[in-house]
Amino acid sequence: MIGLHEAVHGLFFWIFTRSRPVFAFKGAYAYAAAPGWFIPRNQYVIVGLAPLVIISLAGIALAAVVPTGWLLPLLAVLILNASGAVGDLWVTLSLLRYPISAYCYDEGDQTTVYLPDGV
């Protein structure tokens, strides 16, 4: 589940930068990052929320068609994904305090927010 979650982050980093993202494990967590890129705030919000939204919607759709015996494991995967997205939700809510003109610089274990001059 962790790999799929980070792969979705990575896919959206690639969509917005057209550059290969970096994937790593650091201690007890994994991450995808786009070092060297300053990503507009709203695009970064999409990157942050994409795994929760996409995997949840896919899981709900699968629940309608998988055999009954697969529902409990599917639910477990969805719960793991949602619990893994808590940090993503915190970062997203934090970013929404900044103006739309902000940029995010993601180093994997740290995201720095930059504001244009005069803001």
C-alpha positions in Angstrom: 0.0 0.0 0.0 2.8 2.4 0.9 4.4 1.9 -2.5 1.1 2.5 -4.4 0.4 5.6 -2.3 3.9 7.1 -3.0 3.6 6.1 -6.7 0.5 8.2 -7.1 2.3 11.2 -5.5 5.2 10.5 -7.9 2.9 10.3 -10.9 1.5 13.8 -10.1 5.0 15.2 -9.5 5.9 13.9 -13.0 2.7 15.3 -14.5 3.5 18.8 -13.2 7.3 18.8 -13.7 7.9 16.3 -16.5 10.8 15.2 -14.4 11.4 11.8 -12.7 10.5 12.1 -9.0 12.7 10.7 -6.2 11.4 7.9 -4.1 12.9 6.9 -0.7 12.4 5.3 2.6 13.5 7.3 5.7 13.1 5.6 9.0 9.5 4.6 9.4 8.1 6.3 6.4 8.4 6.5 2.6 8.2 9.5 0.4 8.1 10.8 -3.2 9.7 14.1 -3.9 10.5 16.6 -6.6 13.8 18.2 -5.5 14.9 21.1 -7.6 11.3 22.1 -8.5 9.3 25.0 -7.2 5.7 23.8 -7.6 2.8 26.2 -7.4 0.7 25.8 -4.3 -2.5 24.5 -6.0 -0.5 21.9 -8.0 1.2 20.8 -4.8 -2.2 20.5 -3.1 -3.2 18.1 -6.0 0.0 16.1 -5.5 -0.7 15.8 -1.8 -4.4 14.8 -2.1 -4.1 12.5 -5.1 -3.4 9.2 -3.4 -6.2 9.6 -0.9 -8.7 10.6 -3.6 -7.7 8.2 -6.3 -7.1 5.1 -4.2 -10.3 5.7 -2.2 -12.4 6.1 -5.4 -10.8 3.0 -7.0 -11.4 1.0 -3.8 -15.0 2.1 -3.6 -15.5 1.1 -7.3 -13.8 -2.2 -6.7 -16.0 -2.9 -3.7 -19.0 -3.1 -6.1 -17.4 -5.9 -8.2 -15.0 -7.9 -6.1 -16.1 -11.2 -4.6 -17.4 -10.9 -1.0 -14.3 -12.6 0.4 -12.2 -9.7 -0.9 -14.2 -6.9 0.8 -12.4 -7.1 4.1 -8.9 -7.0 2.6 -10.0 -4.2 0.3 -11.3 -2.3 3.3 -8.0 -2.8 5.1 -6.1 -1.4 2.1 -8.4 1.6 2.1 -8.0 2.2 5.8 -4.2 1.9 5.5 -4.2 4.4 2.7 -6.4 6.9 4.5 -4.3 6.6 7.7 -1.1 7.1 5.6 -2.7 10.2 4.1 -3.0 12.0 7.5 0.3 13.8 7.0 -0.7 14.7 3.5 -3.9 16.2 4.8 -2.0 18.2 7.4 0.4 19.6 4.9 -2.5 20.5 2.5 -4.4 22.3 5.2 -1.3 24.1 6.2 -0.7 25.2 2.6 -4.2 26.6 2.2 -3.2 29.4 4.7 -0.7 30.7 2.1 -1.7 32.8 -1.0 -2.3 31.0 -4.3 0.9 32.7 -5.5 3.0 30.5 -3.1 5.5 27.9 -4.3 6.4 24.6 -2.6 9.9 23.1 -2.7 9.7 19.4 -1.7 12.8 17.6 -0.5 10.9 14.5 0.6 11.1 14.9 4.4 10.6 18.7 4.3 8.5 21.1 2.2 9.5 24.7 2.2 7.0 27.4 1.1 8.2 30.4 -0.8 6.2 33.6 -1.4 6.8 36.0 -4.3 8.3 39.4 -3.3 5.7 41.8 -2.0 3.3 39.2 -0.7 
